[in-house]
Amino acid sequence: MLNIKPIFSSLLRGKSGPILLLMQIILSVAIVANASFIIHERLSMMQRDSGIDEEQVLTFNLYNFDPAIDATTQNKVDQGILRSLPHVQAAVSTNMLPLSGSGWSSTLNHSPDPETSKTTPQLAMYLGTEHTIATLGLKLVEGRNFYPDEISDDVNSPNKLLIISKALAEETWPNESAIGKHLWVGKDVQVTVIGVVENLQGAWVDSDDLEYSIIQNVDYGGRSYMVRLPKEYHGDAKEQIISALMKENPNRVIDDFRSIAEIKKSTYRDHELMVTVLSLMVVLLLAITSLGLTGMVMFNIQRRTKQIGTRRALGATKRDILSLFLVENYIICIIGGLVGAVLAVLLGQQLMQHYSLPQLAPIYPVMTVLGMLLVTTVAVVLPARKAANISPAIATRSV
C-alpha cells in the first residue's frame, strides 16, 4: 500500500507545476460543468416535441395587390385550390407560423370579472378551421374538431370555440377534463373548449409558455398558408402552387416557401451555434488539461529518474511506480475537482441570476470531476508506464 505522505512531500518540493495544474483543473471543472449543463439544456430545448408534422408541412406567403379582390372570398378560393393539388393532404390559411418567432399571443380570464379573475399563462393564438389539425398533423386526444358550420370569418365573433394544447388544459384545469370549460376575453366574450391536442407549440421557442397554445374557429384571410404533403413532393408542389394560384389571379406575389422543419432549424440556429461552440470549448479544455498533466509527468520522470531507479533497486515493482504517478494525479484531481465543483455552483448561480438559466444540477459538477479523473488517468498512464520500465542500472548510469 502506498504511503501518501512521501507523495505529498514530493509534490510540495516542486510546487509550481502541481499548483498550475491544480488551478487549471479547478477552472476546467467549473467551466466544463456549466458548459455541459448549458449544452444539455439547449439540446433538450431543440428536441422538444412541437406536436407538428414538421417535415411534411410546407408554408408560404401570398401577397394580393388587386384592390378589387375580396380578401375573405379569395382566401376560401385559394384554400380550395391548394387542397385540390396532387398529393396535398390538407391546407389552411393562418395568422401565424409555428416556431417562427412571430405571431399572436394573449391571456384569457377564468371568469368574466377581469379585476378578480385568474388568468391563463401567455398563450399562442392560432386562428384556424376544421382543416388546421389535419394540416399540422396534430393529435386530438380529447373532445372533437371544429365543424365546418362553426367557422367564422370574423375574429371578433362572439361564438368562439377553442381547441387547446394539453399543456394549457393541465395548467388551467389540473386533474379535470377541459372539454366544455369556459374562458373569457374581457368580461363580455365567453369562449368554450371543445377539443384538446397532445402538443402544439407557439412561435417563441425561448418562452417558458411555448407549450401553451389555442386554435380559435376563425378562417383568417391572412398572407400565410400551410400545406401538408409528403416531403418528397415539396419541390414539385412549389411550382404547382405558384402556377395554380397565379392562374386564378395573377396580381399577387407568392414567396418564402419553407417547411416547418426549416423554420425550426432557422429559429434554433443560435442555440445550435452555442452548443457547437461550448462543445468545442469543453473538448479543448479537457485536451489542454490532459496535455498539461502529461507534460508534468514526463518532466517528473526526467527529474526523478534516480529516485525511480532507487525505488526499483529496493524492490518496487513496475506496478508500484505506475501507482505512484497515478496517486499523485488523483490527489491533484480530487483537490482541484472539489474546489472546482464549489466554483461551478457559484458560477451557475451567477448565470442563473444574470441570464435566466435554470439552476445548475449537482450531477454536472460530480460527473465533470469523474470525467476529469478518467481523462487524466489516460493522460498519466502512458508516461507513467515509461517511468515504470526504467531499470535501476540505467537510472544509476544516467546520474
GILINSUL-V216695 format. One record per residue. N is the residue number from 1. RES is the residue in one small letter. SS is DSSP state (H for helix, E for strand, - for the rest). NEAR is the number of other C-alpha atoms within 12 Angstrom. Layout:
BEGIN
N;RES;SS;NEAR
N;RES;SS;NEAR
END
This chain:
BEGIN
1;m;-;10
2;l;-;18
3;n;-;14
4;i;H;18
5;k;H;14
6;p;H;14
7;i;H;23
8;f;H;22
9;s;H;14
10;s;H;22
11;l;H;29
12;l;H;16
13;r;H;16
14;g;-;20
15;k;H;17
16;s;H;13
17;g;H;24
18;p;H;34
19;i;H;23
20;l;H;20
21;l;H;34
22;l;H;33
23;m;H;26
24;q;H;32
25;i;H;46
26;i;H;34
27;l;H;35
28;s;H;39
29;v;H;43
30;a;H;39
31;i;H;39
32;v;H;45
33;a;H;44
34;n;H;43
35;a;H;35
36;s;H;37
37;f;H;37
38;i;H;34
39;i;H;30
40;h;H;27
41;e;H;25
42;r;H;28
43;l;H;23
44;s;H;17
45;m;H;26
46;m;H;27
47;q;-;18
48;r;-;21
49;d;-;22
50;s;-;34
51;g;-;34
52;i;-;35
53;d;-;30
54;e;-;33
55;e;-;28
56;q;-;32
57;v;E;42
58;l;E;46
59;t;E;41
60;f;E;34
61;n;E;29
62;l;E;32
63;y;E;26
64;n;E;28
65;f;-;16
66;d;-;14
67;p;-;12
68;a;-;11
69;i;-;19
70;d;-;16
71;a;H;23
72;t;H;21
73;t;H;17
74;q;H;28
75;n;H;31
76;k;H;25
77;v;H;23
78;d;H;35
79;q;H;38
80;g;H;24
81;i;H;27
82;l;H;37
83;r;H;30
84;s;H;21
85;l;-;28
86;p;-;22
87;h;-;22
88;v;-;32
89;q;-;29
90;a;E;32
91;a;E;41
92;v;E;44
93;s;E;44
94;t;E;38
95;n;-;34
96;m;-;36
97;l;-;45
98;p;-;45
99;l;-;36
100;s;-;31
101;g;-;24
102;s;-;20
103;g;-;25
104;w;-;25
105;s;E;28
106;s;E;22
107;t;-;26
108;l;-;35
109;n;E;29
110;h;-;28
111;s;-;23
112;p;-;21
113;d;-;19
114;p;-;20
115;e;-;12
116;t;-;12
117;s;-;18
118;k;-;19
119;t;E;25
120;t;-;31
121;p;-;26
122;q;-;26
123;l;E;35
124;a;E;41
125;m;E;37
126;y;E;42
127;l;E;42
128;g;E;45
129;t;-;37
130;e;-;32
131;h;-;33
132;t;H;44
133;i;H;43
134;a;H;30
135;t;H;37
136;l;H;44
137;g;-;31
138;l;-;32
139;k;-;27
140;l;E;26
141;v;E;24
142;e;E;23
143;g;E;25
144;r;-;22
145;n;-;33
146;f;-;32
147;y;-;20
148;p;H;16
149;d;H;14
150;e;H;23
151;i;-;29
152;s;E;27
153;d;-;28
154;d;-;19
155;v;-;24
156;n;-;20
157;s;-;20
158;p;-;22
159;n;-;25
160;k;E;32
161;l;E;42
162;l;E;43
163;i;E;50
164;i;E;53
165;s;E;44
166;k;H;35
167;a;H;33
168;l;H;39
169;a;H;38
170;e;H;23
171;e;H;24
172;t;H;31
173;w;-;23
174;p;-;12
175;n;-;11
176;e;-;15
177;s;-;23
178;a;-;31
179;i;-;29
180;g;-;23
181;k;-;26
182;h;E;29
183;l;E;36
184;w;E;30
185;v;E;28
186;g;-;23
187;k;-;18
188;d;-;19
189;v;E;24
190;q;E;26
191;v;E;33
192;t;E;30
193;v;E;36
194;i;E;33
195;g;E;35
196;v;E;37
197;v;E;40
198;e;-;30
199;n;-;34
200;l;-;42
201;q;-;47
202;g;-;42
203;a;-;35
204;w;-;31
205;v;-;35
206;d;-;24
207;s;-;20
208;d;-;20
209;d;-;25
210;l;-;33
211;e;-;37
212;y;-;41
213;s;E;45
214;i;E;49
215;i;E;48
216;q;E;42
217;n;E;41
218;v;E;39
219;d;-;38
220;y;-;34
221;g;-;34
222;g;-;33
223;r;-;30
224;s;E;37
225;y;E;45
226;m;E;47
227;v;E;50
228;r;E;41
229;l;-;34
230;p;-;24
231;k;H;25
232;e;H;17
233;y;H;24
234;h;H;27
235;g;H;18
236;d;H;20
237;a;H;34
238;k;H;31
239;e;H;18
240;q;H;23
241;i;H;39
242;i;H;28
243;s;H;20
244;a;H;24
245;l;H;33
246;m;H;22
247;k;H;14
248;e;H;21
249;n;-;26
250;p;-;18
251;n;-;17
252;r;E;22
253;v;E;22
254;i;E;27
255;d;E;22
256;d;E;21
257;f;E;28
258;r;E;32
259;s;E;37
260;i;H;37
261;a;H;29
262;e;H;24
263;i;H;28
264;k;H;35
265;k;H;23
266;s;H;20
267;t;H;25
268;y;-;28
269;r;H;19
270;d;H;18
271;h;H;26
272;e;H;25
273;l;H;19
274;m;H;22
275;v;H;26
276;t;H;21
277;v;H;18
278;l;H;26
279;s;H;26
280;l;H;18
281;m;H;22
282;v;H;30
283;v;H;22
284;l;H;17
285;l;H;29
286;l;H;33
287;a;H;23
288;i;H;23
289;t;H;40
290;s;H;33
291;l;H;25
292;g;H;28
293;l;H;42
294;t;H;32
295;g;H;23
296;m;H;34
297;v;H;38
298;m;H;25
299;f;H;21
300;n;H;30
301;i;H;30
302;q;H;22
303;r;H;20
304;r;-;29
305;t;H;31
306;k;H;24
307;q;H;28
308;i;H;38
309;g;H;31
310;t;H;24
311;r;H;27
312;r;H;27
313;a;H;20
314;l;-;13
315;g;-;15
316;a;-;24
317;t;-;23
318;k;H;24
319;r;H;23
320;d;H;24
321;i;H;37
322;l;H;31
323;s;H;26
324;l;H;37
325;f;H;43
326;l;H;36
327;v;H;32
328;e;H;38
329;n;H;40
330;y;H;33
331;i;H;27
332;i;H;38
333;c;H;40
334;i;H;28
335;i;H;26
336;g;H;35
337;g;H;39
338;l;H;31
339;v;H;26
340;g;H;35
341;a;H;37
342;v;H;27
343;l;H;27
344;a;H;38
345;v;H;30
346;l;H;22
347;l;H;28
348;g;H;33
349;q;H;21
350;q;H;18
351;l;H;21
352;m;H;19
353;q;H;14
354;h;H;12
355;y;H;13
356;s;-;16
357;l;-;24
358;p;-;21
359;q;-;24
360;l;-;35
361;a;-;24
362;p;H;21
363;i;H;19
364;y;H;33
365;p;H;37
366;v;H;29
367;m;H;23
368;t;H;39
369;v;H;37
370;l;H;24
371;g;H;29
372;m;H;46
373;l;H;33
374;l;H;22
375;v;H;29
376;t;H;42
377;t;H;32
378;v;H;25
379;a;H;30
380;v;H;40
381;v;H;29
382;l;H;24
383;p;H;30
384;a;H;39
385;r;H;28
386;k;H;24
387;a;H;39
388;a;H;33
389;n;-;25
390;i;-;32
391;s;-;27
392;p;H;26
393;a;H;18
394;i;H;19
395;a;H;25
396;t;H;19
397;r;H;13
398;s;-;17
399;v;-;16
END
